[in-house]
Amino acid sequence: MAERSGTSPEQTKRIWRALGFPEPESDRPYFTDSDVEAVALLNRLIESGIFTLDTALNLTRGVGQTMSRLADWEVATLSPRLEEVAAERAAADGGEGARISLAALLAETVAEDFEKLMMHAWRRHLAVAVSRMEALELTSDTQSSMELTVGFADLVQFTALTNEIGEIRIGDLVEVFESRCHDVVSRNRGRVIKSLGDSVLFVALEPVAAMEIAEGIVSVIGRDARMPDVRIGLATGSVVNRMGDVFGPPVNMAARLTAVARKNRIIIDQHTADLLPADRWETRPMPARPVRGFGLVEPITVRRR
């Protein structure tokens, strides 16, 4: 593959690993023409000077991780229905012939249309990301650093709950939690950074939007008797965007504040409290307490007037 793509063997290995695939363990045919084309494409971009090797590997790693998770998500979601389709076809054939594989069914039924949807979503998100960066007027000095309000929503006593209900019920619960949180965040112009099963990390451009999101999550999760309680921490400050994630003290503070919050309550830091309109939200300081990594911190309770 290195020879056919015009890439050195070492660079080919690095690209292949960045995509998230293992190297072949035998001399049997393993790579495809499409694999060669993908490596050659990256090599052309590097040779043209558009990408450095490090940039190409960074972006390739992002593509590999995203596509791997998306593929697992798609297969897990569609498998039950595809199994039904395979069984229906086998019954219609009178049980004769080889049973069609799930991979073949995926390719036949949804792959082409889903690929179009995926490209459309990617282009739309790319346009939004560029607009977001331009609106913030970032300079080379600030790089990807900006002030955001970071939110961390966490299901209460989730670990204990997993020991009480079955695996299917846990999977359904997590799916409902994530989908409802995503809906609330998107509706209020926030952005979900990542989901961690029993928690969701999101950001908003300013504290008012973050509060709207937090209240919305409490409404659709904490006030649903079929769902566990939820607690939410918000913190505002400078964060760095890297590899689709956010890093910085506000991220850590928001996560720490969830441990302080009571069920179906929102706890914020002082900076967030200072930026909230006093005529819309009432804030009250709690007793100072040690917070890992921050020393003594005075959390703030908040409620709508």
Secondary structure, DSSP 8 states (H G I E B T S, - for coil): -HHHHT--HHHHHHHHHHTT----SSSS----HHHHHHHHHHHHHHHHTSS-HHHHHHHHHHHHHHHHHHHHHHHHHHHHHHHHHHHHHHHHTTT-S----HHHHHHHHTHHHHHHHHHHHHHHHHHHHHHHHHHTT--TTTTTEEEEEEEEEEETTHHHHHTTS-HHHHHHHHHHHHHHHHHHHHHTT-EEEEE-SSEEEEEESSHHHHHHHHHHHIIIIIT-TTS--EEEEEEEEEEEEETTEEESHHHHHHHHHHTTS-TT-EEE-HHHHHHS-TTTEEEEE---EEETTTEEE--EEEEE-
